[in-house]
Amino acid sequence: MFDDAGRVMFTALHRAAVARLGPSHPCTAALAAAAAGPDATRVAAAETALRGLAAADREAIMAEVHRTLRSDPQAWLTLWPGGPARH
C-alpha cells in the first residue's frame, strides 16, 4: 500500500512539474522516476530536486498536487484493501 501511495503522490507531482517546468526539466525527470518506482534512492532524488527549485515553483507545484489529490479521492481509495477495482 505504501508503494502505491508513493506512486499516486509522485505521479501527481510529476504531472504538476510538467505543467509548471516542462517535460525536460531535471526535477520533472526525477519525479517521473519516483512515480515509476518509489524506492528510497528515487524518492531521495525527487526530494532533492524539489528542494532545489525556486520557492515560487516548488510552492506552485505543491499547491497543484494538493488540489489534484483533494479533488480525486478515487486515486486514494484504490490503495485501500477491498477498495474500488483499478482500471
Buried (B, 14 or more C-beta within 10 A) or exposed (E): EEEBEBBBBBBBBBBBBBEBBEEEBEBBBBBBBBBEEBEEEBBEBBEEBBEEBEEEBBEBBBEBBEEBBEEEEEBBEBBEEEEEEEE
